[in-house]
Amino acid sequence: MSDLILYTNPMSRGRIARWMLEEVGQPYRAELLDYKGAMKSSHYLAINPMGKVPAVQHGDTIVTETAAICAYLADAFPEAGLAPPLRDPRRGPYFRWMFFAAGPYEAAVTNKAFGFEVPAGREMSIGYGSYATVMDALEQAVGQGDFILGDQFSAADVYVGSQIAFGLMFGTIEKRPAFEAYAQRLAARPAAQRAAALDDALIAAAGDK
């Protein structure tokens, strides 16, 4: 039995964690949780007190928060080549853009989706400044090479690319050419296609019930 367990739902950010696991290439077991029952059970709340997915259990280690899952798995399985090694100068941009997507990007996109606008002149009081600034910075990150680290694919692309793909799908970010081209490159990866097929099949099966 694998010592890697993914707690997930196919209609969640668990899709990002599954893609990351497919890129890692290690055997894992997926436990599917529904939103109203299993996610709020005492068993799962002991794993993630937030009662949300995804979470990954690796032996005795539990990791929640999708960006953290991606970063953890990349370091736990260095043979997959999904993170620059320690002291490699590329480790700076690798972490920078992964956590930019988890922080300023997520906040800016969520606030815009719910109709919250930062009051004029108050941009300094909020971490992301403005939605427009975030979009420009993100375009810079993905528009200067095939991947965040230029010609090297990494876990940062799994996380940043998933956020961009979700944003394009749901219309929460602008359809800039750099975003669309980046998302298309990542969607063509075999691991991304395997992960999507697994989750899409689960959604289809649930719909047939």
C-alpha positions, 0 to 999 in steps of 0.5 A: 500500500502506498504511503501517499494519500490524497484527500480530494474532491474532483470539483476542487483544488484537489485537481491541482494536487492530483496533477502534482502527484502525477508529475511526481510519479510515485504511487498514491491513493486517493480518498474522495470526500464529499462536501457535506459529509466526509469533509466535516467528519471528525476523522477528516477534521483531525487531518485538516481542521478547515474541513477542506480539500486537498490534503496530502498524507505522506507517512506521518506527515500531513500537508494542507494548502495547495501551494504547500502541497506542491512545494512539499512533494517537489522536495520530498521526491527530488528525483522528479526534478520539480524544484531547483535544489538548495542554493540554486539561484532559481529557487528564488523565483520558484518560491516567489511566483508560487506564493505570489499565486497563493497570496496576492493573486488569490486575494485579488482574483477572489475580491474582484469575483465578489465585487470588492474594489480597493478604495482609491488611494488605499492600495498601500493598505492591502497586500496585492495593491490592485487587480491590474498590478497583479495581472501585469506582474503575473503576465511578466512571470509567465510571458518570458519563457515556456515556464516560470523558470524559463525552459525548466518545468517545476512545481511552480508551474503546476500551481501557477498554471492551475490558477491561471487555467481556473481563472480563464475557465471561470472568467476571473482573469483577463484572457491575455495572450501570454496567459492563454499560451502558458495554459495551453503549454501546461495542459499538453503535459502527459501528467496534466492530461492523466490527472484531468482524465481521472478527475473528469471520470469521477465527475462523470460517474457521479453525474450518472448516479 
